[in-house]
Amino acid sequence: MNSDLTAAITLVCTSGVLNLYLGFYVFAKRHNYTHIARLFILQAVCVTIYCMASAFGLMSTTLEAIKFWTVVQYAGMPFSPPLGLLFVMQYLGIRIAPKWRNALFIIPAISLIMVATNDWHQLHYRVFEIDPALGAPYVRQEIGVWYMIHGLFTFASMFVAFLLILSRWRETAKAYRPQIVSLLCGQLVPMLTAFVYLIGFTPPGIDPVPMVLWLSSLLYLWSIRTSRLFTIMPIAKDAIFNGINDGVMVLDETNRLIEFNQACKSMFPSLHRSMFGTDFAKVWHELAGASFPFGLDTAADNGEIRLPAADRSERTYQVRTSPLRHGNDSKGLLLIFTDITELKRLQVKLEYQAYYDELTQIYNRRAFFQSCKREYAEAQEHASAFTVILMDIDHFKSVNDTYGHAAGDQLLVHVVNVCRSQLEEGALFARYGGEEFVLALSGYTASEGEALANRMRAGLEAQPLAKEEGVIPVTISLGVAEAEKGTEETLYQLLNRADKALYAAKHEGRNRVRVYGGVKAF
């Protein structure tokens, strides 16, 4: 056996051993990988069969032995390219119907049968004999019709896989590009070698493809060990991962940061890949300057946090935690950040519109009853004083008729501002309807309410509304009623008594205060 043949056998055996090791390595760790690893294992097995059978063929000394090992080669070699194509498609997230997936193996299966029965029909090899000049194990062969079909299919499978991988290069994050390089080489190396072999640029009589597969195997092994091939998401999932609006952080089972997406990077500009492997508590302290407000147990949870943004505004995020599991085992945790700042602003705005009068910016009728019922119930429970005041702007219709509705709106705002200047912070003051307002005073007696009502009345009388058209005088009439202790009087009954007092004030000439049950109240 000459030195060139020995070197060839050594290279082929190296390719076979490396692929066998790869298959066993991935199989042993299959529970930690995604389903994509199954296709890789099958491809590694086929390449191993191809390489080891090729090595035995190179050590054969008879034509029968060479033919036998050639048949064994075809038990692996023609199935490897379609398996590689399916592996690439699944890696890229390209779905294929089961019937088309199965159809990919029709030509390889026929090729195996054709080689095994070639002596009967010569459709695969028209000539297959020991090279008369070089001797065994060198073979002189002339290809047949089916060999051309088989060759075109094999080349097309590898070329399509190569193009699919190449098409995703630009959209792939740099952290994942080592995987792309290994996958590209895994298709390119055997494809170019086979092409060179077919056009006659390699030594005659020996298939050079299994001699170079060790290079692809080393690249795959490097990619598995260094860039986490199989253990992280394929490119298509990565594109989705980085394309969603929600920020996502991935923690391992010890709460160390192992991944984040582009949206998360936008939310937290100081987040960097150098933080990979760092405990999340430390990462979060660097990002937010405080401890993470939620627990990192394995149960799903959610909450809200407010954080300062780069433009000094405040952003609100909904934070959801979701455990990563494989079977019953915890494999880590997902932290999902959804920016709900605009939603919260809209929610606050809608809540404000639901409870505040749009013009005067005080409580509306609905909000008044909601709060007043609670305060009235507390006053009844503690037997404390509780007084309500109903007030109405005198001759408001004439203001609208004389100066217009815009002036009428200004007058309403003016009345509210003057009255609020006489009230304590947090007083329950509301627009009751039209030009009528209501005030609830917890802890006030009727006489105290009457004194406050007179201060508001006097303040408005002394502060008319000044406009370009002239000064618009404004007065109000007010009715006061105190809740009767020891009775089951409702809030509506109390307001009805205040309304009767207001009616009395207006009936007596307006611009005055009347207390229900007081002098000249009716």
C-alpha positions in Angstrom: 0.0 0.0 0.0 1.6 3.3 -1.1 1.9 6.4 1.0 -0.8 8.3 -1.0 -3.3 5.6 -0.4 -2.4 5.4 3.2 -2.9 9.2 3.6 -6.3 8.9 1.8 -7.5 6.1 4.1 -6.3 8.1 7.1 -8.3 11.2 6.0 -11.4 9.2 5.3 -11.2 7.4 8.6 -10.7 10.7 10.4 -13.9 12.0 8.7 -15.8 8.9 9.7 -14.5 9.0 13.4 -15.3 12.7 13.7 -18.8 12.2 12.4 -19.4 9.2 14.6 -18.2 11.3 17.6 -20.5 14.2 16.6 -23.5 11.8 16.3 -22.8 10.3 19.7 -22.1 13.7 21.3 -25.4 15.2 20.1 -27.3 12.0 20.9 -25.9 12.0 24.5 -27.1 15.6 25.0 -30.3 15.3 23.0 -32.5 16.1 26.0 -30.8 19.6 26.2 -31.3 20.3 22.6 -34.2 21.1 20.3 -35.8 18.6 17.9 -33.5 19.9 15.2 -30.7 17.8 16.6 -32.4 14.6 15.5 -31.9 15.5 11.8 -28.3 16.3 12.6 -27.8 12.9 14.3 -29.3 11.1 11.3 -27.1 13.0 8.9 -24.0 12.3 11.0 -24.9 8.5 11.0 -25.2 8.6 7.1 -21.9 10.4 6.7 -20.2 8.0 9.1 -21.5 5.0 7.1 -20.3 6.7 3.8 -16.8 7.4 5.2 -16.2 4.1 6.9 -17.4 2.1 3.9 -15.2 4.2 1.7 -12.2 3.5 3.9 -12.9 -0.3 3.8 -13.3 0.0 0.0 -9.9 1.6 -0.2 -8.4 -1.3 1.7 -10.1 -3.9 -0.6 -8.1 -6.0 -3.0 -10.8 -7.6 -5.1 -13.6 -6.2 -7.3 -16.3 -8.0 -5.4 -15.1 -6.4 -2.1 -15.0 -3.0 -3.7 -18.5 -3.4 -5.1 -19.8 -4.6 -1.7 -18.3 -1.5 0.1 -19.7 0.7 -2.7 -23.2 -0.6 -1.9 -22.6 0.1 1.8 -21.5 3.7 0.9 -24.8 4.2 -0.8 -26.6 3.1 2.3 -25.4 6.5 3.8 -24.1 8.9 1.1 -27.2 9.6 -1.0 -29.4 10.2 2.2 -27.0 12.7 3.7 -27.7 15.7 1.4 -31.5 15.6 1.8 -31.1 15.2 5.5 -28.8 18.2 5.5 -31.3 20.2 3.5 -34.1 19.3 6.0 -31.8 20.2 8.9 -31.1 23.6 7.3 -34.8 24.2 6.6 -35.8 23.4 10.1 -33.0 25.5 11.5 -34.3 28.5 9.4 -37.9 27.8 10.4 -39.0 26.8 6.9 -41.9 24.3 7.1 -42.4 21.5 4.6 -45.3 19.2 4.3 -44.6 15.5 5.4 -45.4 14.2 1.9 -42.7 16.5 0.4 -40.3 15.6 3.2 -40.7 11.9 2.5 -40.4 12.5 -1.3 -36.8 13.8 -0.8 -35.7 10.3 0.0 -37.2 8.6 -3.1 -34.2 9.2 -5.3 -31.6 8.2 -2.6 -33.5 5.0 -2.0 -33.6 4.3 -5.8 -29.9 5.1 -6.0 -29.1 2.5 -3.3 -31.1 -0.1 -5.2 -29.5 0.8 -8.5 -26.0 0.4 -7.1 -26.8 -2.9 -5.4 -28.3 -4.3 -8.7 -26.0 -2.5 -11.1 -24.5 -5.7 -12.6 -28.0 -6.5 -14.0 -28.7 -3.2 -15.8 -25.6 -0.9 -15.7 -27.9 2.2 -15.3 -25.8 3.6 -12.5 -22.3 2.6 -13.7 -21.9 1.6 -17.3 -18.4 0.5 -16.5 -17.2 -0.4 -13.0 -13.9 -2.3 -12.9 -10.5 -2.3 -11.3 -8.2 0.3 -13.0 -6.0 -1.8 -15.3 -3.0 0.6 -14.8 -3.2 1.3 -11.1 -4.8 -1.9 -9.9 -6.9 -2.4 -6.8 -8.4 -0.5 -5.0 -8.4 2.1 -7.8 -11.5 1.8 -9.9 -12.2 2.8 -13.5 -15.8 3.8 -14.0 -18.1 5.3 -16.6 -21.3 6.8 -15.3 -24.7 5.8 -16.4 -28.1 7.6 -16.7 -29.1 7.1 -13.1 -25.8 8.3 -11.9 -26.5 11.6 -13.6 -29.9 11.8 -11.9 -28.4 10.9 -8.6 -25.6 13.4 -9.0 -27.9 16.3 -10.0 -30.2 15.5 -7.0 -27.3 15.4 -4.6 -25.8 18.6 -5.9 -29.2 20.4 -5.9 -29.9 19.4 -2.3 -26.6 20.8 -1.1 -26.8 23.9 -3.3 -30.3 24.8 -2.2 -29.3 24.3 1.4 -26.3 26.6 0.8 -28.4 29.3 -0.8 -31.0 29.2 2.0 -28.4 29.7 4.6 -26.7 32.4 2.7 -30.0 34.3 2.2 -30.2 34.7 6.0 -26.7 36.0 6.6 -27.6 39.7 6.8 -30.5 39.3 9.1 -28.6 37.1 11.6 -27.1 38.6 14.7 -23.3 38.5 15.0 -23.5 36.2 17.9 -25.1 33.5 15.7 -23.0 34.0 12.6 -20.4 31.3 13.6 -23.3 28.9 13.2 -23.9 30.2 9.7 -20.3 29.8 8.8 -20.2 26.2 9.9 -23.4 25.4 8.1 -22.3 27.1 4.9 -19.0 25.1 5.0 -20.9 21.9 5.8 -22.6 22.3 2.4 -19.9 24.0 0.4 -16.9 21.7 1.2 -18.4 18.4 -0.1 -20.3 20.2 -2.9 -17.1 21.8 -4.4 -15.1 18.6 -3.8 -17.7 16.5 -5.7 -17.7 19.0 -8.5 -13.9 19.0 -8.8 -14.0 15.2 -8.8 -16.7 15.0 -11.5 -14.7 17.3 -13.9 -11.6 15.1 -13.4 -9.3 17.5 -11.4 -8.6 14.9 -8.7 -6.5 11.7 -8.8 -8.3 9.0 -10.7 -10.0 6.0 -9.1 -10.7 7.4 -5.7 -13.7 9.5 -4.4 -12.1 12.5 -2.6 -15.4 13.7 -0.9 -15.0 11.6 2.3 -11.4 12.8 2.6 -12.5 16.4 3.2 -15.6 15.8 5.4 -13.4 15.9 8.5 -13.2 19.7 7.9 -17.0 20.1 8.0 -17.1 17.9 11.1 -14.5 20.1 12.9 -16.5 23.2 12.0 -19.7 21.6 13.3 -18.0 20.6 16.5 -16.6 24.0 17.0 -20.0 25.6 16.4 -21.7 23.2 18.9 -19.1 23.9 21.6 -18.6 27.7 21.2 -21.8 29.2 19.6 -24.4 26.9 21.2 -25.7 25.3 18.1 -28.9 23.4 18.9 -29.2 24.9 22.4 -30.4 28.3 21.1 -33.1 29.3 18.7 -32.7 29.0 14.9 -32.3 32.1 12.8 -36.0 32.4 12.0 -36.9 32.3 15.7 -34.1 34.7 16.4 -35.6 37.1 13.8 -38.9 36.8 15.6 -37.2 37.1 19.0 -35.5 40.4 18.0 -38.5 41.6 16.0 -41.2 41.7 18.7 -41.9 44.9 20.6 -41.7 43.3 24.0 -38.3 43.3 25.7 -37.3 39.8 26.6 -34.5 38.6 29.0 -33.6 34.9 29.3 -32.2 33.7 32.6 -30.8 30.2 33.2 -31.7 28.0 36.1 -29.3 29.9 38.4 -30.8 33.3 37.4 -27.8 34.3 35.3 -28.5 36.4 32.2 -28.0 34.3 29.0 -29.9 36.2 26.3 -31.9 39.4 25.6 -33.6 40.8 22.4 -33.2 44.0 20.6 -36.4 45.5 22.1 -34.9 44.9 25.6 -31.7 46.7 24.5 -33.8 49.7 23.4 -35.6 49.8 26.7 -32.3 49.5 28.7 -29.5 51.1 26.6 -26.8 50.1 29.1 -27.7 46.4 28.6 -24.7 44.7 26.9 -23.7 41.2 25.8 -20.7 41.4 28.2 -23.3 40.9 30.9 -24.0 37.4 29.7 -23.3 35.0 32.6 -23.8 37.7 35.2 -26.3 37.2 38.1 -29.5 39.0 37.2 -29.7 40.9 40.5 -26.4 42.5 39.6 -27.5 43.2 36.1 -30.7 44.8 37.2 -29.0 47.0 39.7 -26.8 48.3 37.0 -29.8 48.9 34.7 -32.2 50.4 37.2 -30.1 51.4 40.2 -32.3 49.4 42.6 -33.3 45.8 43.4 -35.7 43.9 41.2 -39.1 44.4 42.7 -40.5 40.9 41.9 -39.5 37.4 42.9 -37.7 35.1 40.5 -39.3 31.9 41.5 -40.5 29.3 39.0 -44.1 30.5 39.2 -45.5 32.8 36.5 -46.1 36.3 37.8 -46.7 39.8 36.6 -46.5 43.4 37.8 -45.7 47.0 36.9 -42.6 49.1 37.3 -41.8 52.7 36.5 -38.3 53.6 35.4 -36.7 56.8 34.2 -36.0 57.0 30.4 -33.0 58.5 28.7 -35.0 61.6 27.9 -35.7 62.1 31.6 -39.3 61.0 31.2 -40.8 58.1 33.1 -41.7 54.9 31.4 -44.1 52.3 32.7 -43.5 48.6 32.0 -45.6 45.5 32.6 -43.2 42.8 33.8 -44.2 39.1 33.3 -42.1 36.1 34.4 -42.6 32.8 32.7 -40.7 29.6 33.7 -38.8 27.7 31.0 -39.3 24.0 31.5 -38.2 20.8 29.8 -40.6 18.1 31.2 -40.7 18.6 34.9 -37.2 20.2 35.1 -36.8 24.0 35.3 -34.4 25.3 32.6 -34.6 29.0 33.4 -36.9 32.0 33.3 -38.2 34.4 30.8 -38.6 38.1 31.8 -40.9 39.9 29.4 -41.1 43.7 29.5 -44.0 45.4 27.8 -43.9 49.2 27.5 -47.4 50.3 28.6 -46.5 54.0 29.1 -49.0 55.3 26.5 -51.6 52.8 27.6 -51.3 54.0 31.2 -51.5 57.6 30.1 -54.6 56.8 28.1 -56.0 54.9 31.1 -55.4 57.8 33.4 -56.9 60.2 30.9 -60.0 58.0 30.5 -60.4 57.6 34.2 -60.0 61.4 34.6 -62.7 62.0 31.9 -64.9 59.5 33.6 -64.7 61.3 37.0 -63.9 64.9 36.3 -65.9 67.6 34.6 -64.1 68.5 31.3 -64.8 72.3 31.6 -64.2 73.1 35.3 -61.8 70.2 36.1 -63.7 69.3 39.3 -65.6 66.1 40.1 -68.6 65.3 37.9 -71.9 64.1 39.3 -70.9 60.4 39.0 -67.7 60.9 40.9 -69.4 63.0 43.5 -71.9 60.3 44.4 -69.3 57.6 44.4 -67.1 59.4 46.9 -69.8 61.1 48.9 -71.7 57.8 49.6 -68.5 56.5 51.2 -67.9 59.6 53.3 -71.5 59.8 54.3 -71.5 56.2 55.4 -68.4 56.8 57.5 -70.0 59.8 59.1 -73.1 57.9 60.0 -71.0 55.0 61.4 -69.1 57.4 63.7 -72.1 59.7 64.4 -70.2 62.7 63.2 -71.5 65.8 61.5 -72.1 65.8 57.8 -73.3 68.8 55.7 -74.0 69.3 52.0 -74.3 72.6 50.1 -76.0 73.0 46.8 -75.3 76.2 44.9 -76.6 77.7 41.7 -75.4 80.6 39.6 -77.9 83.4 39.5 -79.3 84.5 36.1 -76.9 82.2 34.2 -79.2 82.0 31.2 -79.1 85.7 30.7 -75.3 85.6 30.6 -75.4 83.1 27.8 -78.0 85.1 26.0 -76.2 88.4 26.4 -72.5 87.4 26.0 -72.7 84.0 24.3 -72.0 80.5 25.4 -68.2 80.9 25.4 -68.6 83.6 28.1 -71.0 81.3 29.9 -68.2 78.7 30.0 -65.7 81.2 31.3 -68.1 82.2 34.0 -68.5 78.6 35.1 -64.7 78.2 35.4 -64.5 81.6 37.2 -67.1 80.5 39.8 -65.3 77.2 40.5 -61.9 79.0 40.9 -63.3 81.5 43.3 -65.1 78.9 45.3 -62.2 76.6 45.5 -60.0 79.4 47.0 -62.3 79.2 50.0 -62.1 75.4 50.4 -59.6 73.2 52.1 -57.5 70.8 50.1 -59.4 67.6 49.2 -62.8 69.1 49.7 -65.5 67.1 47.8 -66.6 69.7 45.3 -68.4 68.8 42.1 -70.4 70.1 39.2 -73.9 68.8 39.8 -75.3 69.7 36.4 -75.5 72.8 34.2 -74.8 75.9 36.4 -75.4 74.0 39.6 -72.6 72.7 42.0 -72.5 70.6 45.1 -70.2 70.5 48.1 -70.0 67.8 50.7 -68.5 68.7 54.1 -67.6 65.8 56.4 -67.3 67.0 60.0 -69.1 70.3 59.4 -72.3 71.3 61.2 -75.0 73.3 59.4 -73.9 76.6 61.0 -70.3 75.9 59.9 -71.5 75.0 56.4 -73.6 78.2 56.3 -70.5 80.3 57.2 -68.5 78.7 54.5 -71.3 79.2 52.0 -71.5 82.9 52.8 -67.7 83.3 52.3 -68.0 81.8 48.9 -71.1 83.9 48.0 -69.3 87.1 49.2 -66.1 86.2 47.4 -68.0 85.8 44.1 -70.0 89.0 44.6 -66.7 90.9 45.1 -64.9 89.3 42.1 -67.0 89.7 38.9 -65.7 88.2 35.7 -63.7 90.8 33.7 -63.9 90.5 29.9 -63.1 92.7 27.0 -66.8 93.3 26.5 -67.0 94.5 30.1 -67.4 93.2 33.6 -69.9 90.5 34.1 -71.3 90.5 37.7 -71.9 87.1 39.2 -73.8 85.9 42.3 -74.8 82.6 43.6 -77.6 81.2 45.7 -76.8 78.3 48.2 -78.8 75.8 50.1 -77.4 74.0 53.2 -78.6 70.9 54.9 -77.0 68.8 57.7 -77.6 65.1 58.1 -79.8 64.1 61.0 -78.1 61.9 63.5 -79.8 58.7 64.6 -81.9 58.4 61.5 -81.7 56.2 58.5 -81.8 59.2 56.1 -80.2 58.5 52.8 -77.8 60.8 50.9 -80.4 61.4 48.3 -82.8 62.6 51.0 -80.2 64.9 52.5 -79.5 66.4 49.0 -83.2 66.8 48.6 -83.4 68.9 51.7 -80.4 71.0 50.5 -82.2 71.5 47.2 -85.3 72.8 49.1 -83.1 75.2 51.0 -81.5 76.4 47.6 -85.0 76.9 46.2 -85.9 79.0 49.2 -82.8 81.1 48.7 -83.6 81.7 45.0 -87.3 82.4 45.9 -86.3 85.1 48.3 -84.3 87.0 45.7 -81.1 85.1 45.1 -77.5 85.9 46.2 -78.1 84.5 49.6 -77.6 81.3 51.7 -80.4 79.4 53.3 -80.2 76.4 55.7 -82.9 73.7 55.7 -85.0 74.2 58.8 -83.5 77.7 59.5 -85.2 81.1 59.5 -87.0 82.0 56.4 -86.0 78.7 54.8 -89.4 78.2 53.2 
